[in-house]
Amino acid sequence: MITGELRNKVDKIWEVFWTGGITNPLEVIEQFTYLLFIKQLDDVETIKENESNFLGLPYEGIFPAEYQNYRWSKFKNLGDAGEIYDIISNGVFPFIKNLHSDGESAYSKYMGDAIFKIPTPAMLTKLIDGIDGLELGDADSKGDLYEYLLSKVATAGTNGQFRTPRHIIKMMVDLVKPTPSDIICDPAMGSAGFLVEAQTYLREHEADLFLNAGLREHFNNEMFYGFDMDRTMLRIGAMNMMLHGVDNPNIEYKDSLSEQNDDNEKYTLILANPPFKGSLDYEGVSADLLKVCKTKKTELLFLALFLRIMKNGGRAAVIVPDGVLFGSSKAHKQIRKEIIDNHKLDAVISMPSGVFKPYAGVSTAILIFTKTGAGGTDNVWFYDMKADGYSLDDKRQQVKENDIEDIIKRFHNLEEEKDRKRTEQSFFVDVEEIRENDFDLSINKYKEIEYEEVHYDPPAVILDRIEKMEEEVQRNIMKLRKLLRDEEI
């Protein structure tokens, strides 16, 4: 989590943007990110120069000799605000836009139409001073900063797109355990949170992959894919991945549900929280998705898409609204039947409705399934998440109650789950029972509640107790009256 001190510094920088006339939250994040990226380039360059000097090895840096004044550590110390503004707007900004001049990288694709919008030298120097004071030494700090910035997008949620809390993303990644050979995709990526967390997991748990030239090449160029239709989010996502050390993620402008997306059996792992509220015209949807379930609802169409774009044996961990689990329309039943009968549904994790507050109060669940093309669903594991470590109101303050560690532990030890009763927090349900219930996947359909018999005293005993209490009240009233009379005398 972002610390109180760091949060205060970020809030002050945000205030400089707003008082300077940049009030669109996404524009603030963009401009903030550009400056942060410029600083990061210089920080990385300095580290590599020091390593080169220590090892006595030659190093060809990002900044050629004639561009040394484009480095953060150089221009930040210039005394003239006008000179700093001129260097950044006419020198540094065009320079970073053309870092990958071949046009092939995600960064270069979406930086082409980026605009430097900071209006005045005075405002720019305030921002440079503020950002220079941020202590962001590791990837986690940068990730926390991004999450905090994105939390300020007050308009999120109005069109079905809202920020997935980072701890929920981490839980989902921990559940599916990405491997060094995976090809990972988020077809509705937003700021690339799932992709960033997947690469973090690999760095922490599969660090040996960087010792293998082939796997390292795969990690930097062929492992991560993300699609979105918002170019601002594409830029933010591309920079987010670069700042987290992925050289060339495959981030593209793409309408994932349209004919434009011809991906088929390409990915081994899907991590996503697709839009919930969208409703599309049939003409705008890929025909092969409509064959799986004819609907205009994006949450159902995305499930059909995941099945199409995964390779056999591929896994998916995706967030869906509760309606997907129990909806009674033909399309709802079709997609649930497709996953259960033709593939392998592994788990349904029901989350409390407060998880996405303050952006939305919708109840959601995580579906984990494997593409097989030949069935394989025997028993489905259900878990009733009651707490995620934060209060379930708009404030979302940290609390002790947290089921996440328990969910991960139980999911990776399913053999021990087989004997659990339906009254417990997690349990298995046989696939035949699910079929008999129209493929209903809502946990309340199968969860059993134990009611304890409560014994009360007979009414006469309760009345006697009330009368005694009443007598006690009357005695105390009389004492008070006596005290008041004595004071008057």
Secondary structure, DSSP 8 states (H G I E B T S, - for coil): ---HHHHHHHHHHHHHHHHTT---HHHHHHHHHHHHHHHHHHHHHHHHHHHHHHHT-----SS-GGGGGGSHHHHTT-S-HHHHHHHIIIIIHHHHHTTTTTS-SHHHHHHTT-------HHHHHHHHHHHHT----SHHHHHHHHHHHHHT-TTTTTTS-----HHHHHHHHHHH---TT--EEETT-TTTHHHHHHHHHHHHH-GGGGGSHHHHHHHHHTSEEEEES-HHHHHHHHHHHHHTT-S--EEEE--TTSTT----S-EEEEEE---SS-B--GGGS-HHHHHH---SBHHHHHHHHHHHHEEEEEEEEEEEEHHHHH--SHHHHHHHHHHHHHSEEEEEEEE-GGGGTTT----EEEEEEE--SS---SEEEEEE---EEE-SSTT--EEEEE-HHHHHHHHTTGGGGTT--TTSSEEEEEHHHHHHTTT---GGGT------------HHHHHHHHHHHHHHHHHHHHHHHHHHHHHH-
